[in-house]
Amino acid sequence: MSAALQFAPAESVAAEPVDLAKPVPDLALEGIRKQFGDHVALHGLDLEVARGEFVAVIGPSGCGKTTLLRIVAGLETPDSGLIRVAGKYVADQPVHKRGVRLVWQNYALFPHLNVRKNIEFGLTLQKYDRKTVNAKVEQVAELVDISSMLSRQTTELSGGQKQRVAIARALATDPEILLLDEPLSALDAHLRIRVQGELKRLQRRLGISFVYVTHNQSEAFSMADRIVVMNQGRAEQIGTPQEIFQSPKTRFVAQFVGMNNLIDATVLTAQPGFITATSGCGQLSARIPPGEPTPQPGAAITLVVQAAKIRRVRAPDRQENRISATLRDREFVGSQVIYYLDAPDGSEIRVVVQEPFGNLEAPIGAALDLYWDFDDLVVLPREATP
């Protein structure tokens, strides 16, 4: 092992105190860093995955998602950092002894082997006897509902069936953690939705941890217990789907997740838990959640409001903001309609509704009043735009 690597030596691992009151996570990453030439793929990433947790990793292309999976799987060596699986350091362990298995985007099945032989492959590396191998194959085939396909060639299977075989092959070796790299990307939209549900139910039934990389935000939000939003090799935010969606912590997360409007503003007045601010859209008010600092007058901030929380109709019983904007365009997307409006300063405001806006189709160029509650604004410190 290279002297540049900073993995803990065996003796320090053995001497490390163990907190018996704290559950041991299935996966613990500490300060994982990886650089390829001049490009830093991961900047000291920290992450814990609890037993039986489904963690989804999302982010734009090149943000380090797949590099992270490959490092956990043992296919890449980090430049520094610690990796523990079920409490044990695995940096010096070969791929097949780490207790993790990777399901590839293209499934990586062997076309010259039938389904049974594909599932058996990982078991043969561990030199199980034939009786044990047969029993494990039958068990995982039943789990993923492919028992009737064991004698078929993989070239005869549909995309969804191939994905089940790939998962069965990974599960056959009893991994602590299953790593999945865009496993549904090759499926059509209708099948993808059905397989999402099957995969989540399988994970709950097995009780093992999944780390799931995807570009598809709807997959991540519908399946995961927690989500890691990555950007340029860093974890911008880690939280539950509700926390990520409702309370973005950085400008990047607010822009990347869902459909949000970002309004740059300056604080005018502040009292504990409440501010007013001036912006190109006019004067706006926002409540600050308990436990979060209240920005002071003069502070540069960014206000975030979800496109789906903006109304055209005033609610007299609510404390709400009001701005005026000009309707520029509309877009019908299935059951939703997206409205694009220009604020007084020329910035774009987007509104998403499940039916025609306020049950009234306003003409393009119409001046409209828009409303949203004080509580619907998320307040972030102003960041320099990239």
C-alpha positions in Angstrom: 0.0 0.0 0.0 1.3 3.5 -0.9 2.8 5.4 2.0 0.7 8.4 0.8 -2.5 6.7 1.9 -3.8 7.7 5.3 -5.7 4.6 6.3 -5.6 3.6 10.0 -3.1 0.8 10.6 -4.4 -2.5 12.0 -3.1 -1.8 15.5 -4.8 1.5 15.8 -8.1 0.0 14.6 -7.9 -2.6 17.3 -7.2 0.0 20.0 -10.0 2.4 19.0 -12.6 2.7 21.7 -16.1 1.4 20.8 -19.2 3.2 22.0 -21.5 0.2 22.8 -24.5 2.5 23.2 -24.2 3.7 19.6 -25.4 1.4 16.8 -22.6 0.5 14.4 -23.4 1.9 11.0 -23.3 -0.5 8.0 -21.1 2.0 6.2 -18.9 4.9 7.6 -16.8 7.1 5.4 -14.5 9.7 6.9 -12.6 12.3 4.9 -12.7 10.3 1.6 -10.6 12.2 -1.0 -9.9 11.1 -4.6 -8.1 13.0 -7.3 -7.5 12.1 -10.9 -4.7 14.2 -12.4 -5.8 17.8 -11.8 -9.4 16.9 -11.1 -10.5 16.4 -7.5 -13.4 14.0 -7.7 -14.1 13.9 -3.9 -13.1 16.5 -1.4 -12.9 14.8 2.0 -16.4 13.2 2.0 -18.0 12.1 5.2 -21.1 9.8 5.2 -22.7 7.2 7.5 -25.3 4.7 6.4 -27.3 3.0 9.2 -28.3 -0.7 9.2 -31.2 -1.2 6.8 -31.1 2.4 5.5 -31.8 3.3 1.9 -29.5 6.2 0.9 -29.8 7.8 -2.5 -27.0 9.9 -4.0 -27.9 12.5 -6.6 -26.1 15.3 -8.3 -25.1 16.5 -11.8 -22.8 14.5 -14.1 -19.2 14.6 -12.9 -20.0 15.4 -9.2 -18.4 12.2 -7.9 -21.4 9.9 -7.4 -20.0 6.9 -9.3 -16.4 7.5 -7.9 -17.9 7.2 -4.4 -19.5 3.9 -5.2 -16.4 2.5 -6.8 -14.3 3.5 -3.8 -16.7 1.7 -1.4 -16.8 -1.3 -3.7 -13.0 -1.5 -3.8 -12.6 -0.7 -7.5 -10.9 2.6 -6.8 -8.4 3.5 -4.0 -9.0 6.8 -2.2 -6.0 9.1 -1.8 -6.9 9.5 1.9 -9.7 8.7 4.3 -11.2 5.8 6.2 -13.8 3.2 5.1 -15.6 1.0 7.6 -18.2 -1.7 6.7 -20.1 -3.0 9.7 -17.5 -1.4 11.9 -14.5 -3.0 10.2 -11.9 -1.2 8.2 -11.9 -2.5 4.6 -9.4 -0.4 2.8 -6.9 -3.2 2.4 -9.6 -5.8 1.6 -10.1 -7.2 -1.9 -13.4 -6.6 -3.6 -15.0 -9.9 -2.8 -14.2 -9.7 0.9 -15.6 -6.2 1.7 -19.1 -7.2 2.4 -20.5 -5.0 -0.4 -21.8 -5.7 -3.9 -22.2 -3.4 -6.8 -25.1 -3.6 -9.3 -24.0 -1.9 -12.5 -26.0 0.4 -14.7 -25.8 -2.1 -17.6 -26.2 -5.1 -15.2 -22.8 -6.7 -16.4 -24.4 -10.1 -16.9 -22.5 -12.8 -18.7 -24.2 -13.4 -22.0 -22.8 -16.9 -22.4 -24.2 -18.1 -19.1 -27.8 -18.8 -18.2 -29.5 -17.1 -15.2 -28.5 -19.8 -12.7 -24.8 -19.6 -13.7 -24.8 -15.8 -13.5 -26.2 -15.9 -10.0 -23.7 -18.6 -9.0 -20.7 -16.7 -10.2 -19.9 -14.7 -7.0 -20.4 -17.9 -4.9 -17.8 -19.8 -6.9 -15.2 -17.2 -5.9 -15.9 -18.0 -2.3 -15.6 -21.8 -2.9 -19.0 -22.9 -1.4 -19.9 -26.5 -1.9 -22.5 -27.4 -4.5 -25.3 -28.0 -2.1 -24.8 -24.5 -0.5 -24.6 -22.9 -3.9 -27.8 -24.4 -5.1 -29.6 -23.5 -1.9 -28.5 -19.8 -2.1 -29.4 -19.5 -5.8 -32.9 -20.9 -5.1 -33.3 -18.6 -2.2 -32.4 -15.3 -3.9 -34.2 -16.3 -7.1 -37.4 -16.7 -5.1 -36.8 -13.3 -3.4 -36.7 -11.4 -6.6 -39.3 -13.6 -8.4 -37.1 -15.2 -11.1 -37.3 -18.9 -10.0 -38.9 -19.8 -13.3 -36.1 -18.2 -15.3 -33.1 -20.0 -13.9 -32.5 -22.1 -17.0 -33.0 -19.2 -19.5 -30.2 -17.3 -21.2 -29.8 -13.7 -20.2 -30.1 -12.6 -23.8 -33.7 -13.8 -23.7 -34.7 -11.5 -20.8 -36.3 -8.1 -20.7 -34.6 -5.1 -19.1 -36.5 -5.5 -15.9 -35.8 -9.3 -15.7 -32.0 -8.6 -16.3 -32.1 -6.1 -13.4 -33.5 -8.8 -11.1 -30.8 -11.2 -12.1 -28.1 -8.7 -11.4 -29.6 -8.0 -8.0 -30.0 -11.7 -7.2 -26.3 -12.3 -8.2 -25.3 -9.5 -5.7 -27.5 -10.8 -2.9 -26.3 -14.4 -3.2 -23.1 -13.6 -1.4 -24.9 -12.1 1.6 -23.6 -8.5 1.4 -23.8 -6.0 4.2 -24.5 -3.3 1.7 -25.8 -3.3 -1.8 -24.5 -0.5 -4.1 -26.6 0.4 -7.1 -25.3 2.6 -10.0 -28.2 3.9 -12.1 -29.9 0.5 -12.0 -33.1 1.7 -13.7 -31.7 4.0 -16.3 -32.1 1.4 -19.1 -35.8 0.8 -18.5 -38.6 2.6 -20.1 -40.6 5.1 -18.0 -43.6 2.9 -17.3 -41.4 -0.1 -16.3 -39.1 2.1 -14.2 -42.0 3.2 -12.0 -43.1 -0.4 -11.3 -39.6 -1.6 -10.6 -39.0 1.3 -8.2 -41.7 -0.1 -6.0 -40.4 -3.6 -6.3 -36.9 -2.6 -5.4 -38.0 -0.6 -2.3 -40.2 -3.5 -1.1 -37.3 -5.9 -1.6 -34.9 -3.7 0.4 -37.3 -3.5 3.3 -37.9 -7.2 3.3 -34.1 -7.9 3.2 -33.3 -5.3 5.8 -29.9 -4.6 4.3 -28.5 -1.2 3.4 -28.8 0.2 -0.1 -26.6 3.0 -1.5 -28.3 4.1 -4.7 -26.8 6.5 -7.3 -29.2 8.1 -9.7 -29.8 11.1 -12.0 -33.5 10.7 -11.6 -34.7 12.9 -8.7 -38.2 11.3 -8.6 -36.5 7.9 -8.0 -34.5 9.2 -5.1 -37.3 11.0 -3.4 -39.8 8.2 -3.7 -37.4 5.4 -2.5 -34.8 6.8 -0.2 -34.8 7.2 3.6 -32.1 9.9 3.2 -30.6 11.7 0.2 -27.1 12.9 -0.4 -27.0 15.9 -2.8 -23.5 16.1 -4.3 -21.8 18.9 -6.2 -18.2 19.1 -7.5 -17.1 16.3 -5.2 -18.7 17.6 -2.0 -21.9 16.7 -0.2 -23.9 19.9 -0.4 -26.7 18.5 1.9 -27.6 15.2 3.5 -31.1 14.7 4.8 -34.5 13.1 4.5 -36.4 13.7 1.2 -38.6 16.1 3.1 -35.7 18.1 4.5 -34.0 18.3 1.1 -37.1 19.3 -0.7 -38.6 21.7 1.8 -35.5 23.2 3.4 -32.6 23.4 1.0 -29.4 24.6 2.8 -27.4 26.0 -0.1 -28.1 27.8 -3.3 -27.0 24.8 -5.4 -29.5 22.5 -3.6 -32.3 25.0 -4.1 -31.5 25.2 -7.8 -30.9 21.5 -8.4 -33.8 19.9 -6.5 -37.4 20.4 -7.5 -38.5 23.7 -9.1 -37.7 26.7 -6.9 -37.6 30.4 -7.5 -34.5 32.1 -6.1 -34.8 35.8 -5.2 -31.8 37.8 -4.2 -32.7 40.3 -1.5 -31.3 42.6 1.3 -32.7 42.5 4.9 -34.5 45.7 5.9 -35.7 44.8 9.4 -35.2 41.9 11.7 -36.5 40.5 14.9 -36.1 37.1 16.3 -37.6 34.6 13.9 -38.9 37.2 11.4 -37.4 39.5 8.7 -38.5 41.9 6.0 -36.3 42.3 2.9 -36.2 44.4 -0.2 -35.8 42.7 -3.6 -36.3 43.2 -7.3 -39.7 41.7 -6.8 -40.7 44.2 -4.1 -40.7 44.0 -0.3 -41.0 40.5 1.1 -41.4 39.0 4.6 -40.2 35.6 5.9 -40.2 33.6 9.1 -37.0 32.0 10.3 -37.5 28.5 11.7 -36.7 27.9 15.4 -33.0 27.3 16.0 -31.8 29.0 12.9 -30.0 32.4 13.1 -32.0 35.5 12.1 -30.0 37.6 9.5 -29.5 41.2 10.5 -30.4 44.4 8.6 -28.2 44.9 5.6 -27.4 41.2 5.2 -27.4 39.9 1.6 -29.7 36.9 1.4 -31.4 34.6 -1.1 -35.1 33.9 -0.7 -36.3 30.5 -2.0 -40.0 29.8 -2.8 -41.2 26.6 -4.4 -43.0 27.1 -7.7 -45.9 24.9 -6.5 -46.5 27.2 -3.4 -47.3 30.4 -5.4 -50.9 31.2 -5.7 -52.8 33.6 -7.9 -55.7 33.9 -5.5 -55.3 35.9 -2.2 -55.9 34.1 1.1 -57.3 36.7 3.5 -56.8 34.5 6.6 -53.0 34.1 5.9 -50.0 36.3 6.3 -48.7 36.3 2.8 -46.4 38.1 0.3 -47.7 39.7 -2.8 -45.8 40.6 -6.0 -46.8 41.6 -9.5 -45.5 39.8 -12.6 -46.2 39.6 -16.3 -47.2 36.2 -17.8 -44.7 35.4 -20.5 -45.4 31.7 -21.4 -47.1 28.5 -20.2 -46.2 24.9 -20.6 -48.5 21.9 -20.2 -46.6 18.9 -18.7 -49.1 16.0 -18.2 -51.3 16.9 -15.3 -49.3 20.0 -14.4 -49.1 23.5 -16.0 -45.9 25.5 -15.6 -46.3 29.3 -15.9 -43.4 31.5 -16.7 -43.7 35.1 -15.5 -41.4 38.2 -15.5 -40.9 40.0 -12.2 -40.5 43.9 -12.2 -36.7 43.5 -12.3 -36.8 41.1 -15.3 -36.1 38.0 -13.3 -38.1 34.9 -14.0 -40.8 33.5 -11.7 -42.1 30.0 -12.3 -45.4 28.7 -11.0 -46.5 25.1 -11.1 -50.2 24.1 -10.7 -52.2 21.0 -11.1 -54.9 22.7 -13.1 -55.3 26.0 -15.1 -54.0 28.9 -13.0 -56.8 29.9 -10.6 -59.3 28.3 -13.0 -58.8 31.2 -15.4 -56.6 31.2 -18.5 -54.9 34.6 -18.5 -53.6 35.8 -21.8 -49.9 36.1 -22.5 -48.7 39.5 -21.5 -51.3 39.8 -18.7 -50.2 41.5 -15.4 -50.9 39.1 -12.5 -50.7 39.3 -8.7 -48.9 36.3 -7.1 -49.2 35.3 -3.4 -47.4 33.0 -1.1 -47.2 32.6 2.7 -44.4 34.1 4.9 -43.7 30.5 6.0 -43.1 29.4 2.4 -39.9 31.3 2.1 -36.6 29.7 2.8 -33.9 32.2 3.8 -30.3 31.4 2.7 -27.1 33.5 3.0 -26.2 35.1 -0.3 -23.6 33.1 -2.2 -21.5 34.3 -5.1 -23.2 32.9 -8.3 -20.8 30.6 -10.2 
